């Protein structure tokens, strides 16, 4: 590390129609370092990287690369300036050899026919061998492991004289052994003079590989600092911001009757997860991105797992969505537009979809019953719409979410799973959805909320299950004595004295 800056970012902003994604971001990236960028979903880090690599044009501000103004308008501009990206979804062609991948789009031509550039191939062969001697340039890329495909991508970047390599969640699809090899590669790249911008939600990776870190939150740069001496819980605190703990109201209808029991649930991601859910309770699952909370939701709604699940005391396999529905579970999915609604249909047609028997008679849909259901839920959930025929895709995000909740209620399920129930909705709609969840619990429904917002579980949930790296570390009781510092340490993976 020579201490000079290879990148200087000043007041960079990005606005999309109706959304400000980045707000005056400023920080420096030092040459020959591993600079980590972290932030929860929606924090703005992906938008920043897309500006840096020419996918988006910035709306304001300036970027200097190696002392010169830098304003890429295409990915090719960024690559020509020495910035390459190693995406989580690798950009390789399985049907071609490594040589074919490395020269794809750069072929010279002779008499109208493409021919491979031997100079590029010789350079690439030397770089490839320095990382993995077990694969040759003639190997079909489709026969390689994910880690080896990453080596091909890195070789391609270095062949183009890459000075800055962006690694976007590079270990997401790697085994532990492959991850270790990638970390060795990161160290070698840094030693050879390449600056790494490392994006990851895994704190272990950040602290092992990083020299500096920039924290994004709500489209803003919160802080840039050295990782040396930084505590994990302090990093989590900067990522999450201030958390208010005095808005929680206990659910009044919690009963001693157990609605759901999970014992030693284990998958490729989860490790011996065990918990209970009481009737009338709101149980929250919280952790940083990648902690495993989504996987807990999945094993309750159609994904197989090892271990035991009991619904109302009865051992039940929930490895198929139909089995989950039959057992009395319903899901409000995280991606409502893709998995929760039929956007081109009206409210009337969407609400019955999880329980068509309610509106059918002799195989025919009863329009009057559809109308009754739609009017009932529009009124009960205060869905802001022109009428029951209002196309759902044209509703606001909060009202779309209310339609999804109405579908679950029409199913009359006793256990309702809510995966990121207020993501992408405004503050007013968030409060309305929280009120609906509390009302459902008051009616004796059992609710599990899976969220990456600490503020949400603190305000809403009776107990909070804290996840880290696929394990349930602790379930804490909400109330006046709730210790958010303790929560942050647990979800950051810190050891806690008994």
N, C-alpha and C positions, 0 to 999 in steps of 0.2 A: 504494500500500500504506500503510494507516494504522497498521499494527503491532498492531491489536487482533485477538482471536480470534473467528472466526465459529462455529467448532466446537471443543468441548473434549470429549475422549473419556477416560474414567477407568475403568480396570480392567474393560473390557468383555470378557466371555467368552461362548462359545457351545459347548454340548455337545449332540451328537446321540447316539442310542443306541449305546453302545460306542465313541464317538469324541469326543474333545475337539478342536474345530476352531479355537477361539480361546482364548488363555490370558492373561487380564489385560492386555489391550491398552490403552495410555494414550499419547496425544499430542494436540497442538493443530494446528488449521488456521487460518492467518491470513487475514483478510479481503482480498479483491481480489488474491489470488495464484493461481499455478498450482502446486498441490501434487500431486506425483507419488507414486504408490504402486507399489512393485515387489516382486517375489518370484517364485521358481520355482513351477511347478505344485504345488498342495497347500500353499502357504505360508500361506494364510488370507486373502488379500486379497479374494477373491470373497465369502467368508462375511461379512467386515466390511462390504463394500459392500451386501450384501443386508440386513444389519441396519440400515444407515444409510438405506436406501430402503424399508423396511417389508416386505420379502419374508420375512425371518426376524425373530422376536423374540429379543432377547438373553437369555442365561441369567443374566448377572450384570453389574454395573457401571452406569455412568451416562453419558449423553450430554447436553451442553448445546448448544443451537443459538441463537445470537444472545442469549446470556445467560439463556435459558429452558430448563427441562427438556424433553427431546425423547425420546419413546418411541413411535415409529410402530408400529402393528400391521398396517397395510395400506399398499400403494403409494400409495393416494389420500391417506393421512395425511401422508406425506412430501412429496407434491406440494403439498398445501395449506399446508405449512409453508415451502415455497420450495426444495425439493430435487428436481431432475429428473435423469433419466438418459438419456444417449445410448448405447444399446447397440450392440455390434458387429452384431447382427442387428436391423436397423431395424424399428420398429413403425409401419409405414405401410400404407395400403390402396391398392394400385396402381390399382384400378378407380375410385377417387374422384379428384376434382380436389384441388388443394392446399387450396382453401377448404373442401371437404368434409372433408378430413383434419384441418384445424386446428380445426373446430368439432364433430368427431365426439364424441358423448356429451355435448355441452354445448348442444345445440339448444334454443331456446325453442319453445313450442307455442302455436298459435292454432287454436281450434276443434278441438282434438285432432290437428292436423297439425303436424309439425316445421317450424320456419323458422329460418334462420340469423341469428345475432346480428350486426347490422351494426356495432356498436361493436367487437366482437372482430375482425371482418374488417378494419375500417379500421386498427386497431392492428397486426394481423398483416401487412397489405399494406405498411405503413411499415417494419416490421422486416425483412420479406422483401426489399424493395427495397434496404435498406441493405447486405444481404449479396450479393444477386445480382439485378441489374436485368434479366437476360435472361429470367427466368421470371415468369409472371403467375399470379394466384390461380386462373384458370380452366384452368390446365394440368393434364392428367391426370398423376398421380404416376407411373404406370407408364412414362411416356415420359421420365422424368428419369434422369440418371446417379446413381450411388451418392452422389457428393459433393453433388449437388443435393438428394437425398432427406435427407441429413444436415442441410442448411440448413433444410429443412421441419421436421425434428425440433427443431432449435435454435429456430426461430421459434415453434414450439408451446410450448416450455419458457419462452421469454421472455414469451409472451402470458400465461402463468400467474404472472407476476412471480417467476420463478425467481431465487433469490439464490445458489444453489450448483448447478452443473451437473457431474454425474459423466460423464466420457467413458471408456468401457470399450473398450479396444483400438480406437480410432476409425479408424485408418488401415489396418486389416487387409485391407479389400477395395478400397482406393483406389490409383489410379495415382500416379506421382510428381507430376504436375501437380495432381491433385486433393488430394494430401497437402499440397502447398504452400498451396493455397487454404484448407484446413482450419486450418493453422497461422496464417495471416493472420486467420482467424475467431477463433481462440483469443486472439490478441493484442487484437482489437477487443472481445471479450467482457470480458476482464480490464480494459481501459481504461474500459468502461462500468459497472464496478462488480460484475461477476459473478465469484464465486470458482469456480475450476475444480479438480476432482479428476481427475487425468489418470492413467489406468492403461495402461501399455504395457510390452511386453518389449523394445522397441527403444531401445537406449541413446542413439542419435543424437537421437531424438525427445525423450527425457527431458532431455538436456543443452541442447537448443535451446529448449524451451518452458518448462521448470520453474524455479520459484523455490526450492521446498523439496521434500524427498523423505523418504518413510518406507519403511523396508525391513522386510518381513515374512519370517520364516523359521520353518517348523515350527509355525505357529499363534501365533507370538509377534512382538511389535514389537521389532526389533533396535535401530533407531536412527532418529531424526528429526533432520534437519539441513538447513542451506542447501546448495544445489548449488554455490554459488560456491566455487571452489578444490578441489572434490572430484575426484580422479582416477578414471577409469573402472575401472581395475583394483582400486582400493580399494572401489568400489561392488560389484563382482563378488565380492570377498572377503567383504564383509559379507553378501551374499545367500547365499553358499555355506557359510560357516563354516569351521571347521578341517578340513583334509584330511590324513589319515594316509597316508604314502607307503611304509611299510616292510612291508606285507603282501603285496606282489606276488611271485608265484612264476612264473618263465618256463615257457611251455609246452614240454614236452620233445620233442615230435614234429614241430616245425616243419621243413619240407623245402624244398629249393630249387625244387620243382615249383610253378608258379604255377597256382592254381585259378581265379582271376578277374582280369580286367584291365578297367578302365574308363578311357576316354580322352575328355576334353573333353565330358563329359556336360553338356548344357545344356537347361534348361526355362525356364518363366516365372520360376521361383524360383532355379534353380541356374545357376552361371556357370562353365563349363569345368572341371568337377570330374574329376580324374584320380587313380587309385590302383590298386594291386595287392593281391591277397590270396593268401598262400601256403597250401599244404596243411598242415594241423595248426596253423594260426595263429588266435589270437583278436585280431581287429582291432576297435578301438573307435572309434565316431564320437561326438564330444562337442561341444556348443555350448549356449548359452543357448536358451531357448524361442524358436522362430522362426528359428534360425540356418540351417536347411536340412537337418539330419540326417535328419528324417523323409522329406523329398523324395528323399534318396539311397536310402533303403530302398524307396521307391515305384518308382523307375526300375528296380530289380532285381526287382520283383515286380508287373508288370502295367501300369505307366504308361510311355507313350512318352517318348522324349527324343532330342535330337540328339546326335551323338557316336558312339562305338564301344564295344561291350561284347564281350569274349571270355570264354568259359567253357572252361577247359582248352585254350586256344589257338585255339578255333574261334569265329569271329564269330557272334554270336547276337543276335536281337531278343527282348527280354523285355517286350514291350508287351502281353502277355496273360498272365494267371496260369497258364494251361495250358502256355504256352511256358516259363515259369520252372520249373514243376514238371518238365516234360520234360527241361529242361537240368540238373536235379539240384539245384535250389534249393527250400528250404522256409522258411516264415515262422512265427515265434511272434509274433502281432500285439500291438500295444500294448493294444487294447481286447479282452481275452480273452472277456469276457462277450458282446460283440456279434459278434465276428469269429472267436473261437477255439474256442468250445464250443457244443454243443447242451445247454443247461442242464437241460432236462427229461428227457434221456436219461441212462442209466447210463454208468459208465466203459467197460464192455464194448462198448457201441454207439458211443462217441465215438472210441476209439483207431483203429479201422480206416478212418475216414472219408476220409483222404487217399490211401488205397491199398486200395480195396475188392477189387481183384483178389486180394489176399492171403487173403481169407476167402470168396471165391465159387467155386462149382463148378457149371458148366452153368447159370449165371444165378441160382443159389440160394445164400443165405448159409449157410456151414458154422458152426453154433453152436459146435461143439467147437473150431474154430480161433479164433473170437472169444474163447472162454473162455481158451484157451492164451495168446493175445496179451495179454489183460487181466491175467492172473495174472503173466505175465512182467514187464510194465512196472510193475505195482503193487509187485513185489518189487525190480526193478532201480532204480526211482526213489524207493523208500520212500514211496509214496503212502499217506497215512493215510486209510483208508476202511473202512467196515463189511465190504464185500465188493465184488466186481466189478459188482454191480448198483446200487451206491450212486449216487443221482442227483447229477450233477456240480455243479448249482447249489447243492447243500447242503454241498459241500466248502468248506474254507477257501480263501482267495485263493491261498496258496502251493501247495496241492494241486491246485487248478484249473489253475494254471500248469504243474504237472508233467504233467497230462493232455494239455495242448496240446503240450508238448515230446514226450511219448510219441507223439502223432499224427505229428509230424515224423520221429521216429526210425523209426516203422513205414514211412514213405515211403522210408527208406534214402537220404535226400538227402546229397550230399557237402558242400553249402554250406548252412549254417543261419543265417538272419537272425533276430535277436532284437531286437524293438523294445520298449524299456523292460521288460526281462524280469522285473524284481523290483518293479515299481510296485504298491503296494497289498498287499504281503506283509509279514509280521513279520520280525524280525531273524533268527530261527532258520531260517525258510523261505528267506530271502535267501541265507544261507550255504550251504544245501543246493543251491539252484539254481546258485550259483557253482561248487560242487563238481561238479555234473553237467556244466556247461559246460566245465570244465577236463578232465573225464574224456573228453568227446566229442572235444576237441582232441587229447588223448592217443591216441585211436583213429584219428587222421588226418583227422577232420572239420575243415572250415574254418568258422570262426564270425565273424560280424560282429554286434557289440553296438551298438545305437543307444540312447543314454541321455542324460538331462539331469542325471544324478548324477555329478559329478566323482569322488567317492569310489569309485564303482563301476568306472569305467574305470581308475583308478589301481591298484585292487586286483586287477583281473581281466585286463586286456588287455595284449598284447605290444607293440602299437603303438597310438598314439592319434591319430586324424585330427581336427584342430581346425577347426570350422566357424564362420564369421561372415558373416551377410548373404548366404547362398547361395553362398559361396566357401569352398573348402578352403584354409585359410591355411598349414597345415603339418602334416606327420605326424611325431610325435615318438616316439622309442624309449623304452619303459619300462625302468626299472632304478634302481639306487641314486642315479644323478645326475639323476633326473627333477626338473625345476624347475617347481613348481606356480605360482610367481609369473609365470613366462614363459607358462604356459598361460593364466592369468587375463588377462594383457595381450592375448594373441592373440584369445581369445573375446570380449573387450570391444571389439575393433576398434582397439586402439592400434597405432601404428606401431612396429615393432621394427627396431633398427639391425642391419644385416647383419654 
